[in-house]
Amino acid sequence: MTTEIPAPRVREHAANERAGLGILLGGILVELAGAGALIGGVMATARGNPPLGIPLIVVGTLAALFAVLMLAGLTIVAPGESRVLQFFGRYTGTVRTAGIRWVNPFTTRARVSTRIRNHETSVLKVNELEGNPIEIAAVVVWQVQDTARAMFEVDNFVQFVSIQTDTAIRHIANSYPYDSHGTTTLSLRDNADEITERLSLEIGARVEPAGVKVIESRLTHLAYAPEIAHAMLRRQQATAVVAARQQVVEGAVGMVEMALDRLAEREVVELDEERKAAMVSNLLVVLCGDRDTQPVVNTGSLYT
């Protein structure tokens, strides 16, 4: 079952902005000129020359207000950051160019970091595909790709990434067994690269509505839950012992077969079926036993 993701209502686009250094210098000059005209007007009026003083006061006041308005549109954007602009609640664009920039002074400007971030989950206790409780944790490397969607499609994009990452990890853990037990089935422990690749794809699909891009994800912790860890350790030890025994038996059978072929090829001794059975039995005991054997010297025949 797949979840239908609503189409995004807004997408990032460049804002109408320009370099702000020249506007900064111009605003300061206009502000100084306005202040000078205002002071001159006040002094002229005080000296009894209102026809000259009043126009200077008006011009100086307007110039000062205009300069304040110009300077209010300046915004500083640091590398790895952006400014999301809104004009009376409407998204008008994003500023990504680093430095001092000038935008519409009546807009509100929200800061959104576009730097690469890490999110490390806490250790989660979940059930894997076979129902065994396990502990799992991961780290996700992500970055905001669409600032408009990050701001307006979800309430809090950082919290959204955190929750969706935990959800994806739980889903992946429920979908695969902890151990393949010698089969070709994908497992969390034996196929870490394939599992983390699928984890990255699932997290990426879940956080895509928030305009977030997943760069990489890795499992940082994977273990059986403490209540079954001892039993699973014994199971793994038993599996290892069986595999070792199987290899020993296969090697012993090959050595016995080689010994019989060499004896027959070189005609060292002629063995009937009973003697072959006795030799096979003795060689298998020597080769497969987990303890040193005690040699027995037979001074009679093979039948006594």
C-alpha positions as CSV (number, residue, x, y, z in Angstrom):
1,M,0.0,0.0,0.0
2,T,1.5,3.4,-1.1
3,T,0.6,6.7,0.4
4,E,-0.5,9.4,-2.1
5,I,1.5,12.5,-1.4
6,P,-0.3,15.8,-2.1
7,A,1.1,18.0,-4.9
8,P,3.2,20.8,-3.5
9,R,1.4,24.2,-3.4
10,V,4.6,26.2,-3.7
11,R,8.0,25.7,-5.2
12,E,11.2,27.6,-4.7
13,H,12.0,30.4,-7.2
14,A,14.4,33.2,-7.2
15,A,13.3,36.5,-5.5
16,N,13.5,39.9,-7.1
17,E,16.7,41.2,-5.5
18,R,19.8,43.1,-6.3
19,A,23.2,43.9,-4.8
20,G,22.9,45.9,-1.7
21,L,26.2,47.6,-1.2
22,G,25.5,50.5,-3.5
23,I,22.0,51.0,-2.0
24,L,23.7,51.0,1.5
25,L,26.0,53.8,0.5
26,G,23.3,55.7,-1.3
27,G,20.9,55.3,1.7
28,I,23.6,56.6,4.1
29,L,24.2,59.7,1.9
30,V,20.5,60.4,1.5
31,E,20.1,60.0,5.2
32,L,22.9,62.5,5.9
33,A,21.5,64.9,3.3
34,G,18.0,64.7,4.8
35,A,19.4,65.3,8.3
36,G,21.3,68.3,7.0
37,A,18.3,69.8,5.3
38,L,16.1,69.2,8.4
39,I,18.7,70.9,10.7
40,G,19.0,73.8,8.2
41,G,15.2,74.2,8.0
42,V,14.9,74.3,11.8
43,M,17.7,76.9,12.0
44,A,16.2,79.0,9.2
45,T,12.8,79.0,10.9
46,A,14.3,79.9,14.2
47,R,16.0,82.9,12.6
48,G,12.7,84.1,11.3
49,N,12.8,82.8,7.7
50,P,9.9,80.3,7.5
51,P,9.5,80.5,3.7
52,L,13.0,78.8,3.5
53,G,12.9,76.8,6.7
54,I,9.6,75.0,6.2
55,P,10.4,73.6,2.7
56,L,13.8,72.4,4.1
57,I,12.1,70.7,7.0
58,V,9.7,68.9,4.7
59,V,12.4,67.9,2.2
60,G,14.7,66.7,5.0
61,T,12.0,64.7,6.6
62,L,11.0,63.0,3.4
63,A,14.6,62.3,2.5
64,A,15.2,60.7,5.9
65,L,12.1,58.6,5.6
66,F,13.1,57.5,2.1
67,A,16.6,56.6,3.3
68,V,15.2,54.5,6.2
69,L,12.9,52.8,3.7
70,M,15.9,52.0,1.4
71,L,18.0,50.7,4.3
72,A,15.1,48.6,5.6
73,G,15.3,46.5,2.4
74,L,18.9,45.4,3.0
75,T,19.5,41.8,4.2
76,I,22.7,39.9,4.8
77,V,22.9,36.3,3.5
78,A,25.7,34.1,4.8
79,P,27.1,31.2,2.7
80,G,25.0,28.1,3.2
81,E,21.9,30.1,4.1
82,S,18.9,31.6,2.3
83,R,16.2,34.1,2.9
84,V,12.6,33.1,2.2
85,L,10.5,36.2,1.4
86,Q,6.8,36.8,2.1
87,F,4.8,39.9,1.1
88,F,1.7,40.1,3.2
89,G,1.6,36.4,3.6
90,R,2.4,35.5,-0.1
91,Y,5.6,33.8,-1.0
92,T,7.6,36.0,-3.3
93,G,10.9,34.1,-3.7
94,T,14.1,33.0,-2.1
95,V,17.4,34.8,-1.9
96,R,20.4,32.4,-2.1
97,T,23.2,34.8,-3.2
98,A,25.6,35.3,-0.3
99,G,26.5,38.9,0.7
100,I,24.5,42.0,1.3
101,R,21.4,42.1,-0.9
102,W,18.4,44.4,-1.3
103,V,14.8,43.2,-1.5
104,N,11.4,44.7,-1.1
105,P,11.5,46.5,2.3
106,F,7.9,45.5,3.0
107,T,8.7,41.8,2.9
108,T,9.3,39.5,5.8
109,R,12.5,37.4,5.6
110,A,12.8,33.9,7.1
111,R,16.2,32.4,7.5
112,V,16.6,28.8,6.2
113,S,19.9,26.9,6.3
114,T,20.9,25.1,3.2
115,R,23.9,23.5,4.8
116,I,24.4,19.7,4.9
117,R,23.1,18.3,8.2
118,N,23.3,15.1,10.2
119,H,20.5,13.4,12.0
120,E,21.3,10.5,14.3
121,T,18.4,8.6,15.6
122,S,18.1,7.1,19.1
123,V,18.4,3.4,19.5
124,L,14.9,2.0,18.4
125,K,13.6,-1.3,19.6
126,V,11.6,-3.0,16.9
127,N,10.7,-6.5,15.7
128,E,12.4,-7.8,12.5
129,L,10.7,-9.9,9.9
130,E,10.8,-13.1,11.9
131,G,9.4,-11.4,15.0
132,N,12.6,-11.2,17.0
133,P,13.1,-7.9,18.9
134,I,16.2,-6.0,17.8
135,E,17.8,-2.7,18.5
136,I,18.6,-0.5,15.6
137,A,19.8,3.1,15.0
138,A,21.0,5.1,12.0
139,V,22.5,8.4,10.9
140,V,21.0,10.3,8.0
141,V,22.9,13.0,6.0
142,W,20.4,15.5,4.5
143,Q,20.1,19.0,3.0
144,V,17.3,21.4,2.3
145,Q,16.8,21.5,-1.5
146,D,13.6,23.5,-1.9
147,T,13.3,26.3,0.8
148,A,9.8,27.2,-0.1
149,R,8.5,23.7,0.5
150,A,10.5,23.4,3.6
151,M,8.9,26.5,5.0
152,F,5.3,26.2,3.8
153,E,4.5,22.5,3.1
154,V,5.2,21.2,6.7
155,D,5.1,22.8,10.1
156,N,8.7,22.1,11.1
157,F,10.9,20.5,8.5
158,V,13.6,19.5,11.0
159,Q,11.1,17.7,13.2
160,F,9.5,16.2,10.0
161,V,12.8,14.7,8.9
162,S,13.4,13.3,12.4
163,I,9.9,11.6,12.6
164,Q,10.0,10.3,9.0
165,T,13.5,8.9,9.5
166,D,12.4,6.9,12.6
167,T,9.3,5.6,10.6
168,A,11.4,4.5,7.7
169,I,13.9,2.7,9.9
170,R,11.1,0.8,11.7
171,H,9.6,-0.2,8.3
172,I,12.9,-1.4,7.0
173,A,13.6,-3.4,10.2
174,N,10.1,-5.0,9.9
175,S,10.8,-6.0,6.3
176,Y,14.0,-8.0,6.7
177,P,15.3,-10.6,9.0
178,Y,18.3,-9.9,11.3
179,D,20.3,-12.8,9.9
180,S,20.0,-14.8,6.7
181,H,21.1,-18.1,8.4
182,G,23.0,-19.2,5.4
183,T,20.3,-18.5,2.8
184,T,20.3,-16.0,0.0
185,T,17.7,-13.8,1.6
186,L,18.6,-10.2,2.3
187,S,19.2,-9.6,6.0
188,L,20.0,-6.6,8.1
189,R,23.4,-8.0,9.3
190,D,24.7,-9.6,6.2
191,N,23.6,-7.1,3.5
192,A,24.3,-3.7,5.2
193,D,25.1,-1.9,1.9
194,E,21.8,-3.0,0.2
195,I,19.8,-2.3,3.3
196,T,21.2,1.2,3.7
197,E,20.6,2.0,0.1
198,R,17.0,1.0,0.4
199,L,16.8,2.9,3.7
200,S,18.1,6.1,1.9
201,L,15.5,5.7,-0.9
202,E,12.6,5.2,1.6
203,I,13.7,8.2,3.8
204,G,14.1,10.3,0.6
205,A,10.6,9.5,-0.6
206,R,9.1,10.3,2.9
207,V,10.8,13.7,3.3
208,E,10.5,14.8,-0.3
209,P,7.3,16.8,0.4
210,A,9.3,19.0,2.7
211,G,11.8,19.9,0.0
212,V,14.6,17.8,1.6
213,K,17.2,15.7,-0.2
214,V,18.7,12.7,1.5
215,I,22.4,12.4,0.7
216,E,23.3,9.2,2.6
217,S,22.1,7.0,5.4
218,R,24.0,4.4,7.5
219,L,23.1,2.0,10.3
220,T,25.1,2.9,13.4
221,H,23.7,0.2,15.7
222,L,22.3,-3.2,15.1
223,A,21.9,-5.9,17.7
224,Y,19.4,-8.3,19.2
225,A,17.4,-7.0,22.2
226,P,19.0,-7.9,25.5
227,E,16.2,-10.4,26.4
228,I,17.0,-12.7,23.5
229,A,20.6,-11.8,22.9
230,H,22.0,-14.8,24.9
231,A,19.7,-17.3,23.2
232,M,20.5,-15.9,19.7
233,L,24.2,-16.1,20.6
234,R,23.9,-19.7,21.4
235,R,22.0,-20.2,18.1
236,Q,24.8,-18.6,16.2
237,Q,27.4,-20.6,18.0
238,A,25.5,-23.8,17.2
239,T,25.2,-22.8,13.6
240,A,28.9,-22.2,13.4
241,V,29.7,-25.6,15.0
242,V,27.5,-27.4,12.6
243,A,29.1,-25.6,9.6
244,A,32.5,-26.4,10.9
245,R,31.6,-30.1,11.5
246,Q,30.2,-30.2,8.0
247,Q,33.4,-28.9,6.5
248,V,35.5,-31.3,8.6
249,V,33.4,-34.3,7.4
250,E,33.6,-33.2,3.8
251,G,37.4,-32.9,4.1
252,A,37.7,-36.3,5.9
253,V,35.7,-38.1,3.2
254,G,37.8,-36.6,0.5
255,M,41.0,-37.7,2.3
256,V,39.7,-41.2,2.8
257,E,38.7,-41.5,-0.8
258,M,42.2,-40.2,-1.9
259,A,43.9,-42.7,0.4
260,L,42.0,-45.7,-1.0
261,D,42.6,-44.6,-4.6
262,R,46.3,-44.1,-4.0
263,L,46.6,-47.6,-2.3
264,A,44.8,-49.2,-5.2
265,E,46.7,-47.3,-7.8
266,R,50.1,-48.2,-6.4
267,E,49.1,-51.7,-5.4
268,V,50.5,-51.3,-2.0
269,V,48.0,-53.7,-0.5
270,E,44.9,-55.5,-1.8
271,L,41.9,-54.7,0.4
272,D,38.6,-56.5,0.3
273,E,35.4,-54.8,1.2
274,E,35.6,-55.7,4.9
275,R,39.2,-54.3,5.1
276,K,38.1,-51.2,3.2
277,A,35.2,-50.7,5.7
278,A,37.6,-51.0,8.6
279,M,40.1,-48.6,7.2
280,V,37.4,-46.1,6.4
281,S,36.0,-46.3,9.9
282,N,39.4,-45.9,11.5
283,L,40.4,-42.9,9.2
284,L,37.0,-41.1,9.8
285,V,37.5,-41.5,13.6
286,V,40.9,-40.0,13.4
287,L,40.0,-37.2,11.1
288,C,36.6,-36.2,12.5
289,G,37.3,-36.6,16.2
290,D,37.6,-33.5,18.3
291,R,40.2,-35.2,20.6
292,D,43.6,-36.8,19.9
293,T,43.3,-40.5,19.1
294,Q,45.3,-43.2,20.9
295,P,47.1,-45.5,18.4
296,V,46.7,-49.3,18.8
297,V,49.3,-51.6,17.3
298,N,47.8,-54.8,16.0
299,T,50.3,-57.6,16.1
300,G,47.9,-60.2,14.6
301,S,45.9,-60.2,11.5
302,L,43.2,-57.8,10.5
303,Y,40.6,-60.3,11.6
304,T,41.9,-61.1,15.1
